Amino acid sequence: METFPESGDSRAGTYVLVLKLDGDTAIPAGRLGCLEFPAGFYTYIGSAFGPGGLRARIGRHLKRSKKCRWHVDYLRRFARIREIWYTFHPEKAECRWAQILRQTRGSEIIAPGFGSSDCRCGTHLFHFKRKPGIKTFRRKISVRLHVKDFSLD
């Protein structure tokens, strides 16, 4: 495990939430409507360039009770965060990271348009039957990647 954004650290960056959904679940997801999410693991790619940077955005994602503002907030009501992969970097990399995860073995698109309403990507959410490995992903990105593991929490 490496450094997690600490209090007062407001650097910007890009992140991946690795979530686990224990059972098949119908989830209302805002304008996307009610979607069927199969059990398994999900990767959600996002970026944080607003006030508070990654620390504030990841902190929000860690809260279970909150007003749903983004698509992932709806999924978080049912799915647990198992890991967070993130980097402090001044350029948005979420679309490139989404492309890498889309091409990862075992990746499935369950919810077209999920998390990608502000770009041309088909989705920023990918389903995996097994937890995706970070090793290959880490090799394909060009910046240092940090990991926070919640699997034992």
N, C-alpha and C positions, 0 to 999 in steps of 0.2 A: 504494500500500500504506500502511496505517496501523498504529498501535501494536499489537503483539502482546503478550499477557499476559507480562510479564517475571517473572523470579525474585522471589519475595517478594510478588507481586501476588495476593491471594487473594479478589478481588472475585467475586461471583456473577454469573450471567448465563445467556443462552440462545445457542445456536449452531446452525449448519447445516454439516455436513460435505458437501462436493461431492466425490464419489468417481467414479473411472473404472474400469470393468471391461472389459478388452480383448476377452474372448471369452465366449460363452455358457458358463455354469458351474453345475453342481449343487453346492449348498453346504448342508451340515448346519447348521441354525440352532437348536440347543438344542431346546426343547419344540415349536417350530414344525415340526420334522422337516427332511427334506432338500428344499430348494426349488430350482427352476430359475430362475436369474438370467440374463436376456439381456444381451449386451454393451451398453455404453452408459454413461450417467452416472446417478448416484444422488444424491439429496439425503436426508440423514438429519438430523432435527431432534432436539436434546437440550437439556438444561439442566444447570447445575452450581451447586448450592446447598450442597454439603457442604464439608468441610475442603479448603482449597486453591483452591476456586472454579474458575473457567474455566481458569486456568493448569494446575491439576492434572488436570482432566478432559481437556482438549485434549492435554496432554502424554501422557496414557495412550493416547488414540486414535492418536497419532503413532507409538507403539511397535508394531512388527509382531509381535514375539514376546511373548505374554502369555497368561495363563489367560483363557478366554472367560467373561466375566461378564454382558455385555449382548449382545443380538442383533447389534448392529453389530460386535462383536468377531469374529464368525464371518465376516461380509462383508469385514472388513479384512484377513483372511488372504489374500484374492484381489484386492481392489480397492485402488487407490492414491488417497490424498487429493490432490485438485488445488487446492482452495480451502477456506478456512474463513471463514464469515461469522459474526460474533458481536457481541454487545452486552453491556455491563456494565449490569445493571438488576436492581433488587431483587425484581421480580415475574416469575414464570414466564410465558413467552410461547410455549412450544413448541406448545401446542395451536392457538393462533391462527396461528402461523407454518405449522403443518402444513396448516391449512385454506387458507391463501394458496397454498402450493405445490401442493396438490391441485387448485386451480382454475387453475393456470398452464398455458398452452398447451403441449401435448406431454407433460403429466404422465400417468403410468400407475401403477396400483397393481399391484405384482408379488407382494408378500408381505403379505397382510392380517394385522394384529396385530403387525407388526414394529416393535419399539421403543415400543409403546403399551400395554403390559400394565398400566400404572399409571394409565391414564386411559380416557376413553370414545371416543377417536379411533379410526378404523378402522386407521390405520397412521401411522408417523412416517418412512416411507421411500417415496420416489417415484422412478420410473425415467423417464429422458429419453433419446431417441435422440441428441440433440445437447445440448451443455453448456448448462444453463439460464442465462439472463442475470440479472444482479443488479439491473439498472436498475429494472424494474417492481416487483420484490420490495421493493427499498429504498423506493420511493414508498408502498407499502402498509402498511409498519410505521411505528409512531409513535415510534421511538427511533433514536438514531444507530447506524449499523451500521458495523463495522470489517471489513476483509477482509485475509486472509493468503493470498497466492497461492503455490502450490507447483508450478505447471505447468512451471517451468523447472528445478526441483530434480531 
